[in-house]
Structures are given as C-alpha cells and as structure tokens.
C-alpha cells in the first residue's frame, strides 16, 4: 500500500469528511487513541497525529479505538 499523504489526511480530518471513513484512521500520539476521519472529537494538533490505512495497523502500533466514533467497527478492523 502506498504511504498516506499526511497533509491531505489532516485536511480531511479537520473537515470531518465522512466520505473517507474506512479509508484510513487517525492515531493521536498524545492520547493513544485512533479515530475515524469524521470523528466529532476536537481535532488534534497536526504534529500529534499519524495516519494508518486500517484500524488493525493502528492497534498494532499500540493505539486503542475511540469510544465516540468506534473506528474498530469499520472496514479494516481486526
């Protein structure tokens, strides 16, 4: 899989664009949580996030699923 474009993904998250749910997840280093692009939580700082193609990939890196947007219930979940 090609790497995700950090700036483009962050722009999608900033706009909470539901069209990209299931395409990638946003993992927040400072909280240890990963979310869907459309999560209603406060948008994290760009320097604190990394993007993964799947929920399983985020979990392998030690992140847990957000309890608000439930990204582990979308395609690519473990």
PDB file of N, CA, C and O in Angstrom, chain B, residues numbered from 101:
ATOM      1  N   UNK B 101       0.837  -1.185   0.000  1.00  0.00           N
ATOM      2  CA  UNK B 101       0.000   0.000   0.000  1.00  0.00           C
ATOM      3  C   UNK B 101       0.880   1.245   0.000  1.00  0.00           C
ATOM      4  O   UNK B 101       1.875   1.296   0.723  1.00  0.00           O
ATOM      5  N   UNK B 102       0.530   2.239  -0.793  1.00  0.00           N
ATOM      6  CA  UNK B 102       1.334   3.465  -0.795  1.00  0.00           C
ATOM      7  C   UNK B 102       1.148   4.237   0.508  1.00  0.00           C
ATOM      8  O   UNK B 102       0.102   4.129   1.148  1.00  0.00           O
ATOM      9  N   UNK B 103       2.145   5.005   0.901  1.00  0.00           N
ATOM     10  CA  UNK B 103       2.012   5.785   2.138  1.00  0.00           C
ATOM     11  C   UNK B 103       0.901   6.833   1.999  1.00  0.00           C
ATOM     12  O   UNK B 103       0.609   7.315   0.904  1.00  0.00           O
ATOM     13  N   UNK B 104       0.303   7.162   3.120  1.00  0.00           N
ATOM     14  CA  UNK B 104      -0.749   8.184   3.143  1.00  0.00           C
ATOM     15  C   UNK B 104      -0.119   9.575   3.151  1.00  0.00           C
ATOM     16  O   UNK B 104       0.908   9.788   3.795  1.00  0.00           O
ATOM     17  N   UNK B 105      -0.723  10.511   2.446  1.00  0.00           N
ATOM     18  CA  UNK B 105      -0.256  11.899   2.413  1.00  0.00           C
ATOM     19  C   UNK B 105      -0.720  12.588   3.705  1.00  0.00           C
ATOM     20  O   UNK B 105      -1.912  12.822   3.904  1.00  0.00           O
ATOM     21  N   UNK B 106       0.241  12.905   4.571  1.00  0.00           N
ATOM     22  CA  UNK B 106      -0.072  13.460   5.890  1.00  0.00           C
ATOM     23  C   UNK B 106      -0.911  14.742   5.793  1.00  0.00           C
ATOM     24  O   UNK B 106      -1.915  14.874   6.494  1.00  0.00           O
ATOM     25  N   UNK B 107      -0.515  15.671   4.943  1.00  0.00           N
ATOM     26  CA  UNK B 107      -1.239  16.942   4.838  1.00  0.00           C
ATOM     27  C   UNK B 107      -2.661  16.750   4.317  1.00  0.00           C
ATOM     28  O   UNK B 107      -3.596  17.387   4.802  1.00  0.00           O
ATOM     29  N   UNK B 108      -2.817  15.882   3.342  1.00  0.00           N
ATOM     30  CA  UNK B 108      -4.159  15.640   2.782  1.00  0.00           C
ATOM     31  C   UNK B 108      -5.049  14.962   3.823  1.00  0.00           C
ATOM     32  O   UNK B 108      -6.206  15.346   3.995  1.00  0.00           O
ATOM     33  N   UNK B 109      -4.522  13.970   4.507  1.00  0.00           N
ATOM     34  CA  UNK B 109      -5.298  13.282   5.537  1.00  0.00           C
ATOM     35  C   UNK B 109      -5.696  14.245   6.658  1.00  0.00           C
ATOM     36  O   UNK B 109      -6.825  14.202   7.147  1.00  0.00           O
ATOM     37  N   UNK B 110      -4.776  15.103   7.057  1.00  0.00           N
ATOM     38  CA  UNK B 110      -5.088  16.046   8.129  1.00  0.00           C
ATOM     39  C   UNK B 110      -6.192  17.008   7.690  1.00  0.00           C
ATOM     40  O   UNK B 110      -7.068  17.348   8.485  1.00  0.00           O
ATOM     41  N   UNK B 111      -6.157  17.441   6.451  1.00  0.00           N
ATOM     42  CA  UNK B 111      -7.202  18.325   5.921  1.00  0.00           C
ATOM     43  C   UNK B 111      -8.567  17.630   5.970  1.00  0.00           C
ATOM     44  O   UNK B 111      -9.573  18.256   6.305  1.00  0.00           O
ATOM     45  N   UNK B 112      -8.597  16.362   5.644  1.00  0.00           N
ATOM     46  CA  UNK B 112      -9.838  15.574   5.686  1.00  0.00           C
ATOM     47  C   UNK B 112     -10.347  15.487   7.127  1.00  0.00           C
ATOM     48  O   UNK B 112     -11.542  15.651   7.374  1.00  0.00           O
ATOM     49  N   UNK B 113      -9.452  15.231   8.066  1.00  0.00           N
ATOM     50  CA  UNK B 113      -9.825  15.136   9.475  1.00  0.00           C
ATOM     51  C   UNK B 113     -10.323  16.483   9.989  1.00  0.00           C
ATOM     52  O   UNK B 113     -11.312  16.548  10.718  1.00  0.00           O
ATOM     53  N   UNK B 114      -9.643  17.543   9.611  1.00  0.00           N
ATOM     54  CA  UNK B 114     -10.050  18.896  10.030  1.00  0.00           C
ATOM     55  C   UNK B 114     -11.474  19.214   9.595  1.00  0.00           C
ATOM     56  O   UNK B 114     -12.211  19.897  10.306  1.00  0.00           O
ATOM     57  N   UNK B 115     -11.853  18.718   8.428  1.00  0.00           N
ATOM     58  CA  UNK B 115     -13.188  18.964   7.895  1.00  0.00           C
ATOM     59  C   UNK B 115     -14.187  17.870   8.273  1.00  0.00           C
ATOM     60  O   UNK B 115     -15.351  17.931   7.878  1.00  0.00           O
ATOM     61  N   UNK B 116     -13.740  16.877   9.032  1.00  0.00           N
ATOM     62  CA  UNK B 116     -14.586  15.762   9.470  1.00  0.00           C
ATOM     63  C   UNK B 116     -15.387  15.174   8.310  1.00  0.00           C
ATOM     64  O   UNK B 116     -16.602  14.996   8.400  1.00  0.00           O
ATOM     65  N   UNK B 117     -14.686  14.880   7.231  1.00  0.00           N
ATOM     66  CA  UNK B 117     -15.309  14.407   5.997  1.00  0.00           C
ATOM     67  C   UNK B 117     -15.660  12.915   6.084  1.00  0.00           C
ATOM     68  O   UNK B 117     -14.778  12.057   6.039  1.00  0.00           O
ATOM     69  N   UNK B 118     -16.947  12.622   6.209  1.00  0.00           N
ATOM     70  CA  UNK B 118     -17.438  11.245   6.347  1.00  0.00           C
ATOM     71  C   UNK B 118     -17.145  10.373   5.135  1.00  0.00           C
ATOM     72  O   UNK B 118     -17.116   9.148   5.250  1.00  0.00           O
ATOM     73  N   UNK B 119     -16.931  10.975   3.992  1.00  0.00           N
ATOM     74  CA  UNK B 119     -16.672  10.199   2.769  1.00  0.00           C
ATOM     75  C   UNK B 119     -15.414   9.344   2.889  1.00  0.00           C
ATOM     76  O   UNK B 119     -15.255   8.374   2.147  1.00  0.00           O
ATOM     77  N   UNK B 120     -14.524   9.690   3.810  1.00  0.00           N
ATOM     78  CA  UNK B 120     -13.258   8.971   3.934  1.00  0.00           C
ATOM     79  C   UNK B 120     -13.238   7.963   5.087  1.00  0.00           C
ATOM     80  O   UNK B 120     -12.210   7.335   5.341  1.00  0.00           O
ATOM     81  N   UNK B 121     -14.358   7.808   5.781  1.00  0.00           N
ATOM     82  CA  UNK B 121     -14.424   6.780   6.827  1.00  0.00           C
ATOM     83  C   UNK B 121     -14.178   5.419   6.187  1.00  0.00           C
ATOM     84  O   UNK B 121     -14.774   5.089   5.162  1.00  0.00           O
ATOM     85  N   UNK B 122     -13.305   4.642   6.792  1.00  0.00           N
ATOM     86  CA  UNK B 122     -12.965   3.333   6.248  1.00  0.00           C
ATOM     87  C   UNK B 122     -11.751   3.359   5.325  1.00  0.00           C
ATOM     88  O   UNK B 122     -11.203   2.308   4.994  1.00  0.00           O
ATOM     89  N   UNK B 123     -11.329   4.546   4.909  1.00  0.00           N
ATOM     90  CA  UNK B 123     -10.148   4.669   4.034  1.00  0.00           C
ATOM     91  C   UNK B 123      -8.863   4.724   4.844  1.00  0.00           C
ATOM     92  O   UNK B 123      -7.830   4.204   4.423  1.00  0.00           O
ATOM     93  N   UNK B 124      -8.935   5.366   6.026  1.00  0.00           N
ATOM     94  CA  UNK B 124      -7.790   5.462   6.918  1.00  0.00           C
ATOM     95  C   UNK B 124      -8.292   5.811   8.308  1.00  0.00           C
ATOM     96  O   UNK B 124      -9.456   6.170   8.483  1.00  0.00           O
ATOM     97  N   UNK B 125      -7.403   5.705   9.304  1.00  0.00           N
ATOM     98  CA  UNK B 125      -7.718   6.140  10.660  1.00  0.00           C
ATOM     99  C   UNK B 125      -6.646   7.125  11.108  1.00  0.00           C
ATOM    100  O   UNK B 125      -5.514   7.109  10.626  1.00  0.00           O
ATOM    101  N   UNK B 126      -7.035   7.971  12.036  1.00  0.00           N
ATOM    102  CA  UNK B 126      -6.126   8.975  12.601  1.00  0.00           C
ATOM    103  C   UNK B 126      -5.726   8.530  13.995  1.00  0.00           C
ATOM    104  O   UNK B 126      -6.587   8.346  14.856  1.00  0.00           O
ATOM    105  N   UNK B 127      -4.449   8.355  14.229  1.00  0.00           N
ATOM    106  CA  UNK B 127      -3.943   7.960  15.542  1.00  0.00           C
ATOM    107  C   UNK B 127      -3.297   9.172  16.203  1.00  0.00           C
ATOM    108  O   UNK B 127      -2.457   9.847  15.608  1.00  0.00           O
ATOM    109  N   UNK B 128      -3.702   9.435  17.442  1.00  0.00           N
ATOM    110  CA  UNK B 128      -3.191  10.595  18.173  1.00  0.00           C
ATOM    111  C   UNK B 128      -2.168  10.125  19.196  1.00  0.00           C
ATOM    112  O   UNK B 128      -2.502   9.422  20.150  1.00  0.00           O
ATOM    113  N   UNK B 129      -0.921  10.520  18.985  1.00  0.00           N
ATOM    114  CA  UNK B 129       0.182  10.065  19.848  1.00  0.00           C
ATOM    115  C   UNK B 129       0.010  10.484  21.308  1.00  0.00           C
ATOM    116  O   UNK B 129       0.365   9.723  22.208  1.00  0.00           O
ATOM    117  N   UNK B 130      -0.524  11.668  21.556  1.00  0.00           N
ATOM    118  CA  UNK B 130      -0.618  12.184  22.924  1.00  0.00           C
ATOM    119  C   UNK B 130      -1.706  11.501  23.748  1.00  0.00           C
ATOM    120  O   UNK B 130      -1.642  11.516  24.977  1.00  0.00           O
ATOM    121  N   UNK B 131      -2.697  10.908  23.098  1.00  0.00           N
ATOM    122  CA  UNK B 131      -3.781  10.240  23.825  1.00  0.00           C
ATOM    123  C   UNK B 131      -3.736   8.722  23.691  1.00  0.00           C
ATOM    124  O   UNK B 131      -4.296   8.008  24.523  1.00  0.00           O
ATOM    125  N   UNK B 132      -3.070   8.225  22.645  1.00  0.00           N
ATOM    126  CA  UNK B 132      -3.030   6.790  22.408  1.00  0.00           C
ATOM    127  C   UNK B 132      -4.313   6.251  21.801  1.00  0.00           C
ATOM    128  O   UNK B 132      -4.590   5.055  21.883  1.00  0.00           O
ATOM    129  N   UNK B 133      -5.096   7.133  21.191  1.00  0.00           N
ATOM    130  CA  UNK B 133      -6.397   6.767  20.626  1.00  0.00           C
ATOM    131  C   UNK B 133      -6.376   6.951  19.113  1.00  0.00           C
ATOM    132  O   UNK B 133      -5.710   7.850  18.600  1.00  0.00           O
ATOM    133  N   UNK B 134      -7.108   6.099  18.403  1.00  0.00           N
ATOM    134  CA  UNK B 134      -7.270   6.307  16.965  1.00  0.00           C
ATOM    135  C   UNK B 134      -8.752   6.493  16.646  1.00  0.00           C
ATOM    136  O   UNK B 134      -9.623   5.932  17.310  1.00  0.00           O
ATOM    137  N   UNK B 135      -9.015   7.297  15.608  1.00  0.00           N
ATOM    138  CA  UNK B 135     -10.376   7.700  15.256  1.00  0.00           C
ATOM    139  C   UNK B 135     -10.634   7.592  13.764  1.00  0.00           C
ATOM    140  O   UNK B 135      -9.713   7.451  12.959  1.00  0.00           O
ATOM    141  N   UNK B 136     -11.915   7.661  13.420  1.00  0.00           N
ATOM    142  CA  UNK B 136     -12.330   7.800  12.021  1.00  0.00           C
ATOM    143  C   UNK B 136     -12.038   9.232  11.586  1.00  0.00           C
ATOM    144  O   UNK B 136     -11.914  10.114  12.435  1.00  0.00           O
ATOM    145  N   UNK B 137     -11.926   9.481  10.291  1.00  0.00           N
ATOM    146  CA  UNK B 137     -11.730  10.861   9.822  1.00  0.00           C
ATOM    147  C   UNK B 137     -12.873  11.800  10.218  1.00  0.00           C
ATOM    148  O   UNK B 137     -12.661  13.004  10.364  1.00  0.00           O
ATOM    149  N   UNK B 138     -14.087  11.256  10.395  1.00  0.00           N
ATOM    150  CA  UNK B 138     -15.247  12.090  10.707  1.00  0.00           C
ATOM    151  C   UNK B 138     -15.540  12.217  12.202  1.00  0.00           C
ATOM    152  O   UNK B 138     -16.601  12.718  12.573  1.00  0.00           O
ATOM    153  N   UNK B 139     -14.644  11.783  13.052  1.00  0.00           N
ATOM    154  CA  UNK B 139     -14.889  11.812  14.500  1.00  0.00           C
ATOM    155  C   UNK B 139     -15.268  13.219  14.973  1.00  0.00           C
ATOM    156  O   UNK B 139     -14.630  14.195  14.578  1.00  0.00           O
ATOM    157  N   UNK B 140     -16.309  13.330  15.820  1.00  0.00           N
ATOM    158  CA  UNK B 140     -16.729  14.641  16.309  1.00  0.00           C
ATOM    159  C   UNK B 140     -15.842  15.222  17.426  1.00  0.00           C
ATOM    160  O   UNK B 140     -16.066  16.348  17.869  1.00  0.00           O
ATOM    161  N   UNK B 141     -14.853  14.467  17.873  1.00  0.00           N
ATOM    162  CA  UNK B 141     -13.949  14.975  18.923  1.00  0.00           C
ATOM    163  C   UNK B 141     -13.149  16.172  18.403  1.00  0.00           C
ATOM    164  O   UNK B 141     -13.077  16.412  17.198  1.00  0.00           O
ATOM    165  N   UNK B 142     -12.566  16.898  19.313  1.00  0.00           N
ATOM    166  CA  UNK B 142     -11.741  18.055  18.947  1.00  0.00           C
ATOM    167  C   UNK B 142     -10.594  17.585  18.056  1.00  0.00           C
ATOM    168  O   UNK B 142      -9.955  16.570  18.335  1.00  0.00           O
ATOM    169  N   UNK B 143     -10.341  18.328  16.988  1.00  0.00           N
ATOM    170  CA  UNK B 143      -9.262  17.981  16.061  1.00  0.00           C
ATOM    171  C   UNK B 143      -7.915  18.128  16.772  1.00  0.00           C
ATOM    172  O   UNK B 143      -7.613  19.193  17.311  1.00  0.00           O
ATOM    173  N   UNK B 144      -7.110  17.072  16.777  1.00  0.00           N
ATOM    174  CA  UNK B 144      -5.800  17.154  17.433  1.00  0.00           C
ATOM    175  C   UNK B 144      -4.827  18.005  16.620  1.00  0.00           C
ATOM    176  O   UNK B 144      -5.053  18.281  15.442  1.00  0.00           O
ATOM    177  N   UNK B 145      -3.754  18.410  17.267  1.00  0.00           N
ATOM    178  CA  UNK B 145      -2.711  19.159  16.561  1.00  0.00           C
ATOM    179  C   UNK B 145      -2.084  18.260  15.503  1.00  0.00           C
ATOM    180  O   UNK B 145      -1.928  17.055  15.697  1.00  0.00           O
ATOM    181  N   UNK B 146      -1.735  18.871  14.393  1.00  0.00           N
ATOM    182  CA  UNK B 146      -1.173  18.110  13.267  1.00  0.00           C
ATOM    183  C   UNK B 146       0.118  17.385  13.652  1.00  0.00           C
ATOM    184  O   UNK B 146       0.392  16.297  13.145  1.00  0.00           O
ATOM    185  N   UNK B 147       0.902  17.976  14.536  1.00  0.00           N
ATOM    186  CA  UNK B 147       2.173  17.361  14.933  1.00  0.00           C
ATOM    187  C   UNK B 147       1.974  16.134  15.823  1.00  0.00           C
ATOM    188  O   UNK B 147       2.909  15.356  16.016  1.00  0.00           O
ATOM    189  N   UNK B 148       0.764  15.950  16.368  1.00  0.00           N
ATOM    190  CA  UNK B 148       0.495  14.836  17.280  1.00  0.00           C
ATOM    191  C   UNK B 148      -0.172  13.637  16.621  1.00  0.00           C
ATOM    192  O   UNK B 148      -0.499  12.667  17.306  1.00  0.00           O
ATOM    193  N   UNK B 149      -0.383  13.679  15.303  1.00  0.00           N
ATOM    194  CA  UNK B 149      -1.115  12.596  14.658  1.00  0.00           C
ATOM    195  C   UNK B 149      -0.269  11.813  13.660  1.00  0.00           C
ATOM    196  O   UNK B 149       0.713  12.306  13.107  1.00  0.00           O
ATOM    197  N   UNK B 150      -0.693  10.584  13.461  1.00  0.00           N
ATOM    198  CA  UNK B 150      -0.155   9.753  12.386  1.00  0.00           C
ATOM    199  C   UNK B 150      -1.355   9.054  11.772  1.00  0.00           C
ATOM    200  O   UNK B 150      -2.386   8.890  12.425  1.00  0.00           O
ATOM    201  N   UNK B 151      -1.225   8.650  10.537  1.00  0.00           N
ATOM    202  CA  UNK B 151      -2.346   8.054   9.817  1.00  0.00           C
ATOM    203  C   UNK B 151      -2.011   6.628   9.419  1.00  0.00           C
ATOM    204  O   UNK B 151      -0.881   6.319   9.039  1.00  0.00           O
ATOM    205  N   UNK B 152      -3.017   5.761   9.515  1.00  0.00           N
ATOM    206  CA  UNK B 152      -2.859   4.345   9.187  1.00  0.00           C
ATOM    207  C   UNK B 152      -3.974   3.927   8.239  1.00  0.00           C
ATOM    208  O   UNK B 152      -5.084   4.456   8.300  1.00  0.00           O
ATOM    209  N   UNK B 153      -3.674   2.981   7.371  1.00  0.00           N
ATOM    210  CA  UNK B 153      -4.663   2.504   6.407  1.00  0.00           C
ATOM    211  C   UNK B 153      -5.820   1.769   7.083  1.00  0.00           C
ATOM    212  O   UNK B 153      -6.953   1.823   6.603  1.00  0.00           O
ATOM    213  N   UNK B 154      -5.542   1.081   8.197  1.00  0.00           N
ATOM    214  CA  UNK B 154      -6.573   0.284   8.855  1.00  0.00           C
ATOM    215  C   UNK B 154      -6.537   0.448  10.370  1.00  0.00           C
ATOM    216  O   UNK B 154      -5.542   0.887  10.948  1.00  0.00           O
ATOM    217  N   UNK B 155      -7.658   0.080  10.995  1.00  0.00           N
ATOM    218  CA  UNK B 155      -7.724   0.073  12.454  1.00  0.00           C
ATOM    219  C   UNK B 155      -6.728  -0.946  13.010  1.00  0.00           C
ATOM    220  O   UNK B 155      -6.102  -0.710  14.043  1.00  0.00           O
ATOM    221  N   UNK B 156      -6.587  -2.072  12.322  1.00  0.00           N
ATOM    222  CA  UNK B 156      -5.653  -3.106  12.779  1.00  0.00           C
ATOM    223  C   UNK B 156      -4.222  -2.581  12.822  1.00  0.00           C
ATOM    224  O   UNK B 156      -3.472  -2.901  13.744  1.00  0.00           O
ATOM    225  N   UNK B 157      -3.840  -1.781  11.835  1.00  0.00           N
ATOM    226  CA  UNK B 157      -2.489  -1.212  11.808  1.00  0.00           C
ATOM    227  C   UNK B 157      -2.277  -0.264  12.991  1.00  0.00           C
ATOM    228  O   UNK B 157      -1.206  -0.259  13.599  1.00  0.00           O
ATOM    229  N   UNK B 158      -3.287   0.531  13.315  1.00  0.00           N
ATOM    230  CA  UNK B 158      -3.179   1.449  14.463  1.00  0.00           C
ATOM    231  C   UNK B 158      -3.067   0.657  15.760  1.00  0.00           C
ATOM    232  O   UNK B 158      -2.287   1.017  16.641  1.00  0.00           O
ATOM    233  N   UNK B 159      -3.841  -0.419  15.881  1.00  0.00           N
ATOM    234  CA  UNK B 159      -3.778  -1.242  17.089  1.00  0.00           C
ATOM    235  C   UNK B 159      -2.417  -1.913  17.237  1.00  0.00           C
ATOM    236  O   UNK B 159      -1.909  -2.049  18.350  1.00  0.00           O
ATOM    237  N   UNK B 160      -1.831  -2.329  16.134  1.00  0.00           N
ATOM    238  CA  UNK B 160      -0.501  -2.945  16.192  1.00  0.00           C
ATOM    239  C   UNK B 160       0.540  -1.954  16.699  1.00  0.00           C
ATOM    240  O   UNK B 160       1.545  -2.353  17.287  1.00  0.00           O
ATOM    241  N   UNK B 161       0.303  -0.665  16.473  1.00  0.00           N
ATOM    242  CA  UNK B 161       1.231   0.371  16.951  1.00  0.00           C
ATOM    243  C   UNK B 161       0.915   0.797  18.386  1.00  0.00           C
ATOM    244  O   UNK B 161       1.572   1.692  18.918  1.00  0.00           O
ATOM    245  N   UNK B 162      -0.086   0.166  19.023  1.00  0.00           N
ATOM    246  CA  UNK B 162      -0.380   0.428  20.425  1.00  0.00           C
ATOM    247  C   UNK B 162      -1.517   1.403  20.699  1.00  0.00           C
ATOM    248  O   UNK B 162      -1.707   1.814  21.844  1.00  0.00           O
ATOM    249  N   UNK B 163      -2.267   1.777  19.691  1.00  0.00           N
ATOM    250  CA  UNK B 163      -3.381   2.697  19.887  1.00  0.00           C
ATOM    251  C   UNK B 163      -4.665   1.916  20.167  1.00  0.00           C
ATOM    252  O   UNK B 163      -4.803   0.769  19.743  1.00  0.00           O
ATOM    253  N   UNK B 164      -5.603   2.542  20.883  1.00  0.00           N
ATOM    254  CA  UNK B 164      -6.909   1.922  21.134  1.00  0.00           C
ATOM    255  C   UNK B 164      -7.983   2.717  20.401  1.00  0.00           C
ATOM    256  O   UNK B 164      -7.789   3.889  20.078  1.00  0.00           O
ATOM    257  N   UNK B 165      -9.102   2.078  20.146  1.00  0.00           N
ATOM    258  CA  UNK B 165     -10.199   2.705  19.398  1.00  0.00           C
ATOM    259  C   UNK B 165     -10.900   3.787  20.215  1.00  0.00           C
ATOM    260  O   UNK B 165     -11.062   3.654  21.428  1.00  0.00           O
ATOM    261  N   UNK B 166     -11.307   4.845  19.545  1.00  0.00           N
ATOM    262  CA  UNK B 166     -12.083   5.929  20.141  1.00  0.00           C
ATOM    263  C   UNK B 166     -13.460   5.388  20.531  1.00  0.00           C
ATOM    264  O   UNK B 166     -14.059   4.610  19.789  1.00  0.00           O
ATOM    265  N   UNK B 167     -13.949   5.794  21.676  1.00  0.00           N
ATOM    266  CA  UNK B 167     -15.252   5.317  22.125  1.00  0.00           C
ATOM    267  C   UNK B 167     -16.401   6.156  21.569  1.00  0.00           C
ATOM    268  O   UNK B 167     -17.565   5.780  21.706  1.00  0.00           O
ATOM    269  N   UNK B 168     -16.083   7.285  20.944  1.00  0.00           N
ATOM    270  CA  UNK B 168     -17.124   8.118  20.336  1.00  0.00           C
ATOM    271  C   UNK B 168     -17.448   7.674  18.920  1.00  0.00           C
ATOM    272  O   UNK B 168     -18.613   7.469  18.582  1.00  0.00           O
ATOM    273  N   UNK B 169     -16.413   7.523  18.084  1.00  0.00           N
ATOM    274  CA  UNK B 169     -16.658   7.239  16.661  1.00  0.00           C
ATOM    275  C   UNK B 169     -16.519   5.760  16.311  1.00  0.00           C
ATOM    276  O   UNK B 169     -16.873   5.363  15.200  1.00  0.00           O
ATOM    277  N   UNK B 170     -16.011   4.930  17.232  1.00  0.00           N
ATOM    278  CA  UNK B 170     -15.884   3.487  17.055  1.00  0.00           C
ATOM    279  C   UNK B 170     -15.259   3.071  15.721  1.00  0.00           C
ATOM    280  O   UNK B 170     -15.910   2.391  14.928  1.00  0.00           O
ATOM    281  N   UNK B 171     -14.026   3.461  15.462  1.00  0.00           N
ATOM    282  CA  UNK B 171     -13.388   3.099  14.190  1.00  0.00           C
ATOM    283  C   UNK B 171     -13.123   1.607  14.046  1.00  0.00           C
ATOM    284  O   UNK B 171     -12.884   1.126  12.938  1.00  0.00           O
ATOM    285  N   UNK B 172     -13.160   0.880  15.134  1.00  0.00           N
ATOM    286  CA  UNK B 172     -12.943  -0.568  15.064  1.00  0.00           C
ATOM    287  C   UNK B 172     -14.173  -1.293  14.500  1.00  0.00           C
ATOM    288  O   UNK B 172     -14.133  -2.504  14.283  1.00  0.00           O
ATOM    289  N   UNK B 173     -15.249  -0.562  14.265  1.00  0.00           N
ATOM    290  CA  UNK B 173     -16.467  -1.139  13.685  1.00  0.00           C
ATOM    291  C   UNK B 173     -16.577  -0.806  12.189  1.00  0.00           C
ATOM    292  O   UNK B 173     -17.647  -0.948  11.597  1.00  0.00           O
ATOM    293  N   UNK B 174     -15.471  -0.366  11.585  1.00  0.00           N
ATOM    294  CA  UNK B 174     -15.474  -0.003  10.163  1.00  0.00           C
ATOM    295  C   UNK B 174     -14.591  -0.968   9.382  1.00  0.00           C
ATOM    296  O   UNK B 174     -13.875  -1.763   9.991  1.00  0.00           O
ATOM    297  N   UNK B 175     -14.622  -0.924   8.054  1.00  0.00           N
ATOM    298  CA  UNK B 175     -13.773  -1.826   7.243  1.00  0.00           C
ATOM    299  C   UNK B 175     -12.299  -1.697   7.641  1.00  0.00           C
ATOM    300  O   UNK B 175     -11.808  -0.602   7.912  1.00  0.00           O
ATOM    301  N   UNK B 176     -11.618  -2.823   7.668  1.00  0.00           N
ATOM    302  CA  UNK B 176     -10.206  -2.842   8.027  1.00  0.00           C
ATOM    303  C   UNK B 176      -9.984  -3.090   9.503  1.00  0.00           C
ATOM    304  O   UNK B 176      -8.848  -3.055   9.977  1.00  0.00           O
ATOM    305  N   UNK B 177     -11.064  -3.343  10.237  1.00  0.00           N
ATOM    306  CA  UNK B 177     -10.958  -3.595  11.666  1.00  0.00           C
ATOM    307  C   UNK B 177     -10.416  -4.994  11.925  1.00  0.00           C
ATOM    308  O   UNK B 177     -10.606  -5.893  11.106  1.00  0.00           O
ATOM    309  N   UNK B 178      -9.747  -5.184  13.049  1.00  0.00           N
ATOM    310  CA  UNK B 178      -9.260  -6.524  13.379  1.00  0.00           C
ATOM    311  C   UNK B 178     -10.416  -7.435  13.781  1.00  0.00           C
ATOM    312  O   UNK B 178     -10.200  -8.605  14.094  1.00  0.00           O
TER     313      UNK B 178
END
